[in-house]
Amino acid sequence: IGPCPPVTILFMYPVVTVPLAWLFFGDRPTTLRWGVMAFILLGVVLTVSPGLSGPKSFSGGGIVIAIFSGIAFALYLIFMQLGFKKLHPIPVSLVQFFTIFVLSSVILIVVGPSLGVEVLPQNRSGFIICGLILGALTLVGYLSNNFGVRFMGAGMASIIAAIGPVMTALLGWILIQDKLQGIQWLGIIVVTLSVLALSYERWRIQARAAANK
């Protein structure tokens, strides 16, 4: 699939978080939020549509996994919002990464060979080094996000994080020459603007609530 369509699909998480926030926090969706969710789904469809047919079509399994990643990320955000009321970002991040380390190690050892994941002996040192670098960068990213949520609020942090699909598309084009079709760029922009609109609305609501205290 390449990096851009999965990241764009990941950013469909507001379609899940908005109803869950209504369920858990009584945050009733506004008309804008319903519209934003519709546009996010439209953007996702535009992004993946060129890969649904043709010689370079995406695998159905890859799309399904990307959708499940968006659902899982939505649940992660909901539980993080619940957890930050009583927990500091650093222990939360450490618990997250320890869990990821254990689960990913078990999955690679148990299921990896059947999925065709095999590292040749001469490539193991490079594999370990790249894994450590990626792990460190991911840890920095999550810690930065968690501190951003704590100090700026989830609304402002979400506004900044909403540029993820566009940044991924640009870096994919620059670093690995991952070329996208025009309709895919349109889908990425639609998703990004939709998430920005949703995050901006949430931030304005939080700012008004803080001003009225």
N, C-alpha and C positions, 0 to 999 in steps of 0.2 A: 504493500500500500504506500510506503513512504511515510515520512514523519508528519506531513501537514494534514492530510485527511483525518488520521486518528486524533490529533490534538484538537482539531475543529469539532469532531464528534464528542470528545471529552468535554468541551465547553457547552454541551447541551445540558449540563448539570442543573441550570436554573429551572428546567422543565420539571425536575424532580424536587429541588430544594424549595421552590415556591409552594407547592401543595403541602410538603412536609412542615414547612414553617407555619402554615395555616393550621395544620393538625397539632403540632407540639407547642407552638407559641401563641396561637390565636391571631397570627398576622394574616388577616384576610387579604387575598390578592386584589389589587386595583385593576381597573380596565387596562391601564398601561401594561401591567404585568402579564395579563392574558395575551395582549397583543405582542409583547416581547417574546413570550414563549412560542407563539405561532411563527414569528419571524426567525427565531432560532432554529426551529424545525425546518423552515424553508431554506435557510442558509446551509444546514447540514445536508439536505437533499441536493442542493446545487453543488456542494463540494464533492460529494461522492458519486453524483450522477454520471460523470464521464467514465468512471471505472466500473460501472455496472454491466457494461458490455464491451465487446471489442477484444483485440488480441492481448491487451494489457489490462484486462479486467481485474478488479479486486477480488480477493477470495471472500466468500460469504462468511467464513469463520473469522477473518480479520475484522470485518465490519461489526459482527456480533460481539467480539471481544472488546472493541472500542466502545460500543454502546454500554456494555457492562462496566467498563472503566468509568464512564460518565456517571452511571448510577452509583457506583461505589464511591466516587469522589463526592457526590452529593450527600451521601450518608456520612462520609468523613466530615464534611463541613458542618452538618447538623450536630454531630457528636462533639466536634471541636467547640462549637458555640456553647453547648451545654457544659463542657469540661472547663473552659476558660473562666467560668464564674468562680471556680474554686482552686484551679491548678495553674502553675507557672508554665510558660511556654517551653522552657528547657527540659524539665523532666518529661513533659508530654512528648516532645520531639524525640528524646532518647528512647522512650517506650515504643514509639512508633517505629523507629529504625531498628531496634532490637527485634521487634516482631517481624518486620520485613526481612531482616537478615535470616532469621530462623526459618520462616516459611519459604523464602526463595531458595535457601540452601536445600531444604528437604525436597522441594519440588524438583530442583535440578538433579538431585541425586536419585530420587525415586522415579520421576516421570521423564526427566530429560532425555535419556537414551531412546525411549520410545517416540519422542518428538523429533529425533534427529539432531539433538544438541550434543555435540562431541567436540572436545578441544584436543587437538593433536599435541603430543608431548613437547614438540619444539615451539609451540605457541603458548604454552601455559604461563610463562613468565610475563609475556605481554598481556595476556588475558587478565592476570591478577593485577598488574599495574593499572591497566585501563579501568578495571573494576573498582579499584581503590580511588582513582581520580573521579570517576563518575559518582561513587558513593559520597565522596567529600563535597562535590559540587551540589549534589542533591540535598545533602544535609544543610549546607549553607543556604540553599534556596528555601527549604522548609523552615529553617530557623528564622530567616528574614521574613518570610510570610507570617509566621506565628507572632513575631515581635511586631510586625506591621499591624496585624489584627488587634494586638493588645494595646498598642500606643495610638494608632490612628483610627481604630474601629474597623469592623468588618466591611462597612460600606466603602470607605476610602481605599482600603486595601484591595477590595474587589474591583474598583475602578482601575487601579493600576494593573492588577493581574489580568484584566480583560484584554490587554494587548497581546496576550499569549499566542493566539493563532496567527496574527500578523507577523509577530517576531519570529515564530517558528518557520513560517513560509519564507520570510526574507533570509534567515540564516540557512535554511535548507537550500535555497537558491544560490547563496553565496558560497557555502562550504562544500556542498555535495552536488551542486548543479541539479537540484530537484526541480524540474520545470513543471509549472502548473498551467492548465488551460485558463482562458479568460473567465469561463463560467465558474471555475473553482476559486479564482481570486474574488469574484463577486460573492460567492457563498461565504468565504472567509470574512470579507468585509461586512456582510450582513450579520453574521454571528457576532463579530466583534462589536459592531455598533449596537446590537440588541443587548448584549451583556453590559456594555457601557451605560446604556439608558437605564437598565434595571439597577445597576450599582449606583448610578447617580441619584436615582429616586430614593434608594434606601439611605444614602448618605444625607440627602436633604431632610428626610424624615428624622434621622438621628440628630442632625444639627438643630432642627426646630425643637425636638424634645429636650435636648440639653439646654437650649436657650430659655425654655420655659420653666426650668427647675429653679 
